Amino acid sequence: MATVKEYQIAARNSSSQQTGKVFGCSNWGMAVNVYSTSITQETMSRHDIIAWVNDILALNYTKVEQLCSGAAYCQFMDMLFPGCISLKKVKFQAKLEHEYIHNFKLLQASFKRMNVDKVIPVEKLVKGRFQDNLDFIQWFKKFFDANYDGKEYDPVEARQGQDALPPPDPGEQIFNLPKKSHHANSPTAGAAKSSPASKPGSTPSRPSSAKKAAPSSSASKSDKDLETQVIQLSEQVHSLKLALEGVEKERDFYFGKLREIELLCQEHGGENNDLVHRLMEVLYASEEHAVHLLLLLLGKAFTPIAAGFHRPQLLHLRAHLKSSRRATQRSMKAKSRSTNSPSSRRSTDSRSVSDNFHFV
């Protein structure tokens, strides 16, 4: 009596010789369809399902998303129904989406041959999203359990030593990743890997979770530090805005006072008044002499007024005189060319000064 392996080989070789039979699938009969609902479905964890795939097919998959290539499903169908799919056409080294689609087309064709009712959501699976691939492998696990008869199967020999794991993304850690040179140079190296097949299936989940625990904690700590810095900087910006608004209001107030003094001097400019000329010198003086002349006038001619000033107020006045000197000169020249009478200008500007007075 022929062994199971000999029967599998005979089924593959007889695919092109039997009329009305495709890849010898009819020797195994039709597949048993399974249907999962939210009530009856018993799901496995992501780590358990990947360990199961690695154990059955002697692979080193590390995450569910890598099933998006479709190569593993094609080999599962070859294991369940030998000859229903040609593994020579399967792209085990698929890297691009159109190669994934090619593999799923082969899988869909094998489903049709074996009368499997399941519709494969190819467009969702090839995108490599976790949930879509997890749902499909959960269903396929039940389909496998319903159709597998426990026969012997060598997955490495069936795919001729090809590695079915697509290359990882740049910077991604892949644990227990076999070197391609072992399979490319010697078929025995690939066959030797099938004996400890259970080891790769159990190792990927635990090391990955252990090594990723530390980065997650450090990342959460850095996020809290960044949030604290953002709050502190926001408070500083708010206080600086308030200070800037106060400085601008104070500047406008003192500018209005200086403008009022200028208009008074222009009204009495025709008179031979030494005090008026000295005030005009202060208004039009350079930065080096403006404050000196103003303090001199306040000390001699305006002793009662100067007595009411405190040193901080005088320092503020000095700072504002420096910052607004050019603006004051331009404004005074423009006002001097105006056709309005001095009295009307004085009345208008005095109202603007009174409007600014409440800011101090």
C-alpha positions in Angstrom: 0.0 0.0 0.0 1.4 3.4 -1.0 2.4 5.9 1.7 0.7 9.3 2.2 3.6 11.1 0.7 3.8 8.9 -2.4 0.0 9.4 -2.8 0.5 13.2 -2.7 3.3 13.1 -5.3 1.2 10.9 -7.5 -1.7 13.3 -7.2 0.4 16.2 -8.3 2.0 14.4 -11.3 -1.4 13.2 -12.5 -2.8 16.7 -12.8 -2.3 17.2 -16.5 -3.1 13.6 -17.5 -6.6 13.3 -16.2 -9.4 14.7 -18.3 -11.8 17.0 -16.5 -9.6 17.1 -13.4 -7.6 20.1 -12.3 -4.3 19.4 -10.5 -5.7 16.1 -9.2 -8.0 17.9 -6.7 -10.9 15.5 -7.4 -9.0 12.7 -5.7 -9.5 14.4 -2.4 -13.2 15.3 -2.8 -14.7 18.7 -2.1 -13.9 20.9 0.8 -15.9 21.2 4.0 -17.2 24.8 4.2 -17.3 26.5 7.6 -19.2 29.6 8.7 -18.3 31.7 11.7 -20.7 34.0 13.6 -20.2 36.3 16.5 -21.8 33.7 18.7 -20.0 30.5 17.7 -16.7 31.9 16.8 -13.8 31.1 19.2 -10.9 33.2 18.2 -7.2 32.8 19.0 -4.8 35.6 20.1 -2.5 37.1 17.5 0.5 35.4 19.1 -1.2 32.0 19.1 -2.3 32.3 15.5 1.1 33.3 14.3 2.7 30.5 16.3 0.3 28.0 14.7 1.2 29.3 11.2 4.9 29.1 11.9 4.5 25.6 13.4 2.5 24.1 10.5 4.5 25.7 7.6 7.9 26.0 9.3 8.0 29.8 8.9 9.3 32.7 11.0 6.4 35.1 10.7 6.4 37.7 13.5 3.1 39.5 13.0 -0.3 38.9 11.4 0.1 41.6 8.8 2.7 39.5 7.0 0.0 37.1 5.9 -1.1 39.8 3.4 1.2 38.2 0.8 -1.2 35.3 0.5 1.7 32.8 0.1 1.0 31.0 3.4 -2.7 30.4 2.4 -1.6 28.9 -0.9 0.6 26.4 0.9 -2.1 25.6 3.4 -4.4 24.7 0.4 -1.6 22.5 -1.0 -1.4 20.8 2.3 -5.1 20.2 2.7 -5.8 19.3 -0.9 -2.5 18.3 -2.7 -2.5 19.3 -6.3 -5.3 21.8 -6.1 -2.8 24.7 -6.5 0.6 24.9 -8.2 3.2 26.1 -5.7 5.5 26.8 -8.6 3.3 29.8 -9.5 3.2 31.1 -5.9 5.4 34.1 -5.3 6.9 33.3 -1.9 9.2 36.3 -2.1 6.4 38.7 -2.9 7.3 42.3 -1.9 4.8 44.4 -3.8 1.0 44.7 -3.8 0.5 43.3 -7.3 2.5 40.2 -6.3 0.2 39.8 -3.3 -2.8 40.0 -5.6 -1.3 37.3 -7.9 -1.1 34.9 -4.9 -4.6 35.6 -3.8 -5.9 35.0 -7.4 -4.3 31.5 -7.2 -5.9 31.0 -3.8 -9.3 32.1 -5.1 -8.9 29.7 -8.0 -8.2 26.8 -5.6 -11.2 27.8 -3.6 -13.3 27.5 -6.7 -11.9 24.1 -7.6 -12.6 22.8 -4.1 -16.1 24.4 -4.0 -15.2 26.7 -1.1 -17.9 29.3 -0.6 -15.7 31.9 1.2 -15.2 35.1 -0.6 -11.6 36.4 -0.2 -11.5 40.2 0.5 -8.4 40.7 -1.6 -8.5 44.5 -1.7 -8.5 44.6 2.1 -5.9 41.9 2.8 -3.2 43.2 0.4 -3.2 46.5 2.3 -1.6 44.8 5.2 -4.0 46.1 7.9 -4.0 44.1 11.1 -7.7 43.6 11.7 -8.5 42.4 8.2 -5.8 39.9 8.1 -6.6 38.7 11.6 -10.2 38.1 10.7 -9.3 36.1 7.7 -6.7 33.9 9.4 -9.2 33.2 12.2 -11.7 31.9 9.7 -9.0 29.9 7.8 -7.9 28.2 11.0 -11.4 26.8 11.4 -11.5 25.9 7.8 -8.2 24.1 8.2 -9.4 22.2 11.3 -12.5 21.1 9.5 -10.6 19.7 6.4 -7.2 18.5 7.7 -7.0 14.7 8.1 -3.6 14.6 9.9 -1.5 13.4 6.9 2.2 14.0 6.8 3.4 17.1 5.0 6.9 18.7 4.6 6.3 22.4 4.0 10.0 23.2 3.2 10.3 20.5 0.6 6.9 21.5 -0.9 8.1 25.0 -1.5 11.6 23.9 -2.5 13.3 25.7 0.3 12.0 29.1 -0.5 11.5 31.5 2.4 7.9 32.7 2.5 8.5 35.7 4.8 8.4 39.0 2.9 11.3 41.4 3.8 10.4 43.7 6.7 10.0 47.5 6.6 13.2 49.6 7.1 14.1 49.9 10.8 11.7 47.1 11.9 13.0 44.4 14.2 12.3 40.8 13.1 13.3 38.1 15.5 14.6 34.7 14.4 14.7 35.8 10.7 16.5 33.0 8.7 19.2 34.0 6.2 18.3 33.6 2.6 21.8 32.1 1.8 21.0 29.0 3.8 18.1 28.1 1.5 19.7 29.3 -1.7 22.9 27.4 -1.5 21.8 24.1 0.0 18.4 22.4 0.1 19.4 20.4 3.2 19.7 23.5 5.3 16.1 24.4 4.6 15.0 20.8 5.3 16.9 20.8 8.6 14.8 23.8 9.8 11.6 21.8 9.6 12.5 19.6 12.6 12.5 22.4 15.2 9.6 24.1 13.6 7.8 24.5 16.9 10.6 26.7 18.3 10.1 29.7 15.9 6.4 29.6 16.4 6.7 30.1 20.2 9.5 32.6 20.3 8.4 35.6 18.3 5.6 36.8 20.6 7.3 36.8 23.9 10.6 38.5 23.0 8.8 41.1 21.0 6.5 42.0 23.9 9.4 42.0 26.4 11.6 44.2 24.3 8.9 46.7 23.4 7.8 47.2 27.0 10.7 49.5 27.9 10.3 51.8 24.8 6.6 52.2 25.5 7.2 53.3 29.1 9.9 55.7 28.1 7.8 57.1 25.3 4.9 57.8 27.8 7.3 59.6 30.1 8.7 61.8 27.4 5.1 62.6 26.3 4.3 63.8 29.9 7.5 65.9 29.9 6.5 67.5 26.6 3.0 68.3 27.8 4.5 70.0 30.9 6.8 72.1 28.7 3.9 73.1 26.5 1.9 74.3 29.5 4.9 76.3 30.8 5.6 77.9 27.5 2.0 78.8 27.0 1.9 80.6 30.3 5.1 82.5 29.4 3.6 83.6 26.0 0.4 84.8 27.8 2.3 86.8 30.3 4.5 88.3 27.6 1.4 89.3 25.6 0.0 91.1 28.6 3.2 92.9 29.3 3.4 94.0 25.6 -0.1 95.3 25.7 0.7 97.4 28.8 3.9 98.8 27.2 2.0 99.7 24.0 -0.7 101.5 26.0 1.9 103.4 28.1 3.8 104.3 24.9 0.6 105.8 23.3 -0.1 107.8 26.4 3.3 109.4 26.6 3.3 110.0 22.8 0.0 111.9 23.2 1.5 114.0 26.0 4.4 114.9 23.8 2.1 115.7 21.0 0.1 118.0 23.2 3.3 119.8 24.3 4.3 120.2 20.7 1.0 121.8 19.7 1.3 124.2 22.6 4.8 125.2 21.5 3.6 125.7 17.9 0.8 128.0 19.1 3.3 130.2 21.0 6.2 129.7 18.6 6.0 133.2 17.3 6.6 134.7 20.7 10.1 135.3 22.0 9.7 132.8 24.7 12.9 131.1 25.8 10.9 128.3 27.5 9.1 127.4 24.3 12.3 127.2 22.3 13.9 125.0 25.0 10.9 122.6 24.8 11.2 122.5 21.0 14.8 121.6 21.4 13.9 118.7 23.6 11.3 117.5 21.2 13.6 117.6 18.2 16.9 116.8 19.9 18.9 113.7 19.2 18.8 110.6 21.5 21.9 111.7 23.4 20.6 115.1 24.4 16.8 114.7 24.6 16.5 113.3 28.0 19.2 115.6 29.4 17.4 118.7 28.2 14.0 117.4 29.4 15.3 116.7 32.9 17.0 120.1 32.9 13.7 121.8 32.1 11.8 119.8 34.6 14.4 120.7 37.3 14.4 124.5 36.5 11.3 125.7 34.8 8.9 123.0 36.0 10.0 122.3 39.5 6.5 121.7 40.8 5.8 119.2 38.0 9.2 117.5 38.3 8.6 117.1 42.0 5.6 114.9 41.2 7.7 112.6 39.1 9.4 109.5 40.6 12.7 108.1 39.2 11.0 105.0 37.6 8.6 107.2 35.8 11.4 109.3 34.4 13.3 106.2 33.3 10.1 105.0 31.5 9.8 108.4 29.9 13.4 108.2 28.7 12.9 104.8 27.1 9.7 105.9 25.3 11.4 109.0 24.0 14.1 106.9 22.4 11.7 104.4 20.9 9.2 107.0 19.5 11.6 109.8 18.4 11.4 109.1 14.7 7.7 108.5 14.7 7.2 111.8 16.6 9.3 113.8 14.1 7.4 112.4 11.1 4.1 113.1 12.8 5.0 116.6 13.7 6.1 117.4 10.2 2.9 116.1 8.8 0.8 118.0 11.3 2.7 121.2 10.5 1.7 121.0 6.9 -1.9 120.6 7.8 -4.3 123.4 6.8 -6.3 123.1 10.1 -6.0 125.9 12.6 -3.9 125.4 15.7 -6.9 125.6 17.9 -8.8 122.9 16.1 -5.7 120.7 16.1 -5.2 121.3 19.8 -8.8 120.4 20.5 -8.7 117.2 18.4 -5.4 116.0 19.8 -6.4 116.9 23.4 -9.4 114.6 23.0 -7.1 111.7 21.8 -4.8 112.3 24.7 -7.7 112.2 27.2 -8.8 108.9 25.5 -5.3 107.4 26.2 -5.0 108.8 29.7 -7.0 106.0 31.4 -4.4 103.4 30.2 -1.8 104.7 32.8 
